[in-house]
Amino acid sequence: MSELTITHYFDFLGWVGIYAPMALGAIGSIVGCAVAGQAAIGAMLDTESGHGRYIGVSAMPSSQVIYGVVVMFTLNRPIQPDNGSGIFAVGLLCGLALMFSAIYQGQCCASAIHASKAKPEIFGLSVAPAAIVEGFAVFAFIFALVIAGSIPST
Amino acid sequence: MSDAFKYTLLISSLPQHPENLFSVDRPPVSRIQLDNRLALLEEQDAKDLQRIERLLLWQKIPGLEESAVFSHFKAEAQQFCHPFLRDVLTWRLELRTLLAAFRLRMTSPDFDGNQFQGFGDRVLQIRRHWRDKHFGLASRIPWIVQAQQLMEAGESFALEKLILSVTWQHHLRLANGHYFDFPAVVIYVMRWDIISRWSVYQAEQAVTHFDELVSAGLSGIDFESL
């Protein structure tokens, strides 16, 4: 493989790694919010009150795309052969964690909305699983920021 | 979106069924409202749901001989795209097969059990144990003992209540693991049908409810001005 091709290869890896947290986080948030949003709309058809909190819960999976944007800016630096693979690994794995957490959080939110519609008194507890999933997304986000500091910038 | 969350909007828009079938005197939603919500189903799913409802509510198919009825149901079951629907239909037909065997043995004591026809894997067992009080199935189907006692005692209403209860519990078990998918919609409608059927048995409450509806409908009308 020629020197020019190796540079391109690491460039590609680096750019994928920089953009992956944002793109994968956005995909996760899209799916998660869509599922939870449908549950919220359905619950609004069947209930006379509490609509605001249904919408509030359905927006929970949107935080992952924000984490993804922050990680993207943190990883954004000149890409070189000695940092391209590191950026790729951190960015892609963090993005996957954010994506899956958003999708499954959306499912938790949909179940919470459906359950609390019939039993409003369990609303707080029903959101707990979604909050726990959010906690794992925060882990992925925080430690991506920490580990990004070890990737060479120049 | 995955199939598991295909009907999130539809399921969330429906009021939940009670835990206990006999604690309610009417379905949680009217048939008109239910049909409005079911308009959210995809075309094929809507057709499958209509077909299984029609088959499960089947009482009698005029003009069909017994053997033709069996082939008719077998053919219908094979047409379902979703294996879940085939299982639902098969279970209900097996239930009816058991009840039909009991009735046949009661009404025709001289009937040759080897000639008995029905649906499912238990037909051979029923034939072999035709003279056995519970067809040798009491250990596998606990409610069969009570059903046989009620049938012998001529307690039709109690027997019907038992069958509805058994079907209700079966649907509760089927609902495990299905929250927002097509099987969840099917189970919801099946349970709605059971409540609807139960509610029509309560004649006095039905008359009271009818009077209430009529009074509510006529409350805004000034008859003297007409």
Interface residues (C-beta under 8 A of the other chain):
Chain A: V31 A34 V35 Q38 A39 A40 I41 G42 A43 L45 D46 Q107 A110 S111 I113 H114 K117 A118
Chain B: M1 A4 F5 T8 L9 L10 I11 S12 S13 L14 P15 Q16 R37 Y179 F180
